[in-house]
Amino acid sequence: MTTQPEKSVRTLRVGEQVRHVLSEILQRGDVHDDTLASHLVSITEVRMSPDLRHATVFVKPLLGRDEEAVLKALRTNTAYLQREVATRVKMKYAARLKFLADESFDEGSHIDALLRRPEVARDLDGE
């Protein structure tokens, strides 16, 4: 069993700052992209590497619609977003952004559906 290294307070704090900056940029419509303009996108989490040079950005479009198109638009505009983050978040190096779909909501829905199945509910009622 492999264990992940414990995240430092600094990487968590910087990840939150990057998340807030990206959310603000997308909310204000600073990115001139038709796909991003027509979709509400949530930045659910930003995970920073220990050296703060890489940021994995987890995103979820509203209702999960057009997820691939939104990811493609974000990846197309990565250079602009990296530049904006570097300007607004004062760090020694500009973090390289990598956009991924956030699957945690889908996993949570799947687990909820499993727990609501009659045979599982029956077993849980016995406790």
C-alpha positions as CSV (number, residue, x, y, z in Angstrom):
1,M,0.0,0.0,0.0
2,T,1.5,3.4,-1.0
3,T,0.9,6.5,1.0
4,Q,0.8,9.9,-0.4
5,P,3.1,12.5,1.2
6,E,1.4,14.8,3.6
7,K,0.5,18.2,2.0
8,S,2.1,21.2,3.6
9,V,0.1,24.1,4.7
10,R,1.9,26.2,2.2
11,T,1.0,24.1,-0.8
12,L,-2.7,24.0,0.4
13,R,-2.7,27.8,0.8
14,V,-1.2,28.5,-2.6
15,G,-3.6,26.0,-4.2
16,E,-6.5,27.9,-2.7
17,Q,-5.1,31.2,-3.9
18,V,-4.8,29.8,-7.4
19,R,-8.3,28.4,-7.3
20,H,-9.7,31.7,-6.3
21,V,-7.9,33.6,-9.0
22,L,-9.0,31.1,-11.7
23,S,-12.6,31.2,-10.5
24,E,-12.5,35.0,-10.6
25,I,-11.1,35.1,-14.1
26,L,-13.7,32.7,-15.4
27,Q,-16.6,34.4,-13.5
28,R,-15.7,37.8,-14.9
29,G,-15.4,36.4,-18.4
30,D,-11.8,37.7,-18.8
31,V,-11.0,34.7,-21.2
32,H,-12.3,35.6,-24.6
33,D,-13.6,32.1,-25.6
34,D,-17.1,31.3,-26.8
35,T,-17.2,27.9,-25.0
36,L,-16.1,29.4,-21.7
37,A,-18.4,32.3,-22.1
38,S,-21.4,30.0,-22.6
39,H,-20.7,27.7,-19.7
40,L,-20.5,28.1,-15.9
41,V,-17.4,26.3,-14.8
42,S,-16.5,25.4,-11.2
43,I,-12.9,25.2,-10.1
44,T,-13.4,22.5,-7.5
45,E,-9.8,22.0,-6.4
46,V,-6.2,23.0,-7.2
47,R,-3.4,20.6,-6.2
48,M,0.1,22.1,-6.1
49,S,3.3,20.2,-6.5
50,P,5.6,20.4,-3.5
51,D,7.9,22.8,-5.3
52,L,4.8,24.9,-6.4
53,R,5.8,24.8,-10.1
54,H,2.9,22.6,-11.2
55,A,-0.8,23.0,-10.5
56,T,-3.4,20.4,-11.3
57,V,-6.7,22.2,-11.7
58,F,-9.9,20.1,-11.2
59,V,-12.9,21.6,-13.0
60,K,-16.6,20.7,-13.4
61,P,-19.0,22.5,-15.8
62,L,-22.4,23.2,-14.5
63,L,-24.5,20.0,-14.6
64,G,-21.5,18.3,-16.2
65,R,-22.6,19.4,-19.7
66,D,-20.0,19.6,-22.5
67,E,-17.2,18.7,-20.2
68,E,-14.8,17.8,-23.0
69,A,-15.5,21.1,-24.9
70,V,-14.9,23.1,-21.7
71,L,-11.6,21.2,-20.9
72,K,-10.4,21.8,-24.5
73,A,-11.2,25.5,-24.2
74,L,-9.3,25.7,-20.9
75,R,-6.4,23.9,-22.3
76,T,-6.4,26.2,-25.4
77,N,-6.2,29.2,-23.1
78,T,-3.7,27.8,-20.6
79,A,-1.0,30.3,-21.5
80,Y,-3.3,33.2,-20.8
81,L,-4.5,31.7,-17.6
82,Q,-1.0,30.9,-16.4
83,R,0.1,34.5,-17.1
84,E,-2.9,35.8,-15.1
85,V,-2.2,33.5,-12.2
86,A,1.5,34.4,-12.2
87,T,0.6,38.1,-12.1
88,R,-2.0,37.8,-9.3
89,V,-0.4,35.2,-7.1
90,K,3.1,36.3,-6.0
91,M,5.4,33.3,-6.3
92,K,9.0,32.8,-7.3
93,Y,8.0,30.8,-10.3
94,A,4.9,30.8,-12.5
95,A,3.0,27.5,-11.9
96,R,2.2,25.4,-15.0
97,L,-1.5,24.6,-15.1
98,K,-2.9,21.3,-16.0
99,F,-6.7,21.0,-16.3
100,L,-8.5,17.8,-15.5
101,A,-12.2,16.9,-15.1
102,D,-13.3,16.5,-11.5
103,E,-14.7,12.9,-11.2
104,S,-15.4,13.1,-7.5
105,F,-19.0,14.1,-7.9
106,D,-19.6,11.2,-10.3
107,E,-18.0,8.8,-7.8
108,G,-20.1,10.2,-5.0
109,S,-23.3,9.7,-7.0
110,H,-22.3,6.2,-7.9
111,I,-21.7,5.3,-4.2
112,D,-25.0,6.9,-3.2
113,A,-26.8,4.9,-5.9
114,L,-25.2,1.7,-4.6
115,L,-26.2,2.4,-1.1
116,R,-29.8,3.0,-2.2
117,R,-30.1,-0.4,-3.9
118,P,-32.8,-2.5,-2.1
119,E,-30.4,-5.4,-1.3
120,V,-27.9,-3.0,0.3
121,A,-30.6,-0.9,2.1
122,R,-31.9,-4.2,3.5
123,D,-28.5,-5.1,4.9
124,L,-28.1,-1.6,6.4
125,D,-31.5,-1.6,8.1
126,G,-30.5,-4.7,10.1
127,E,-27.8,-2.8,12.0
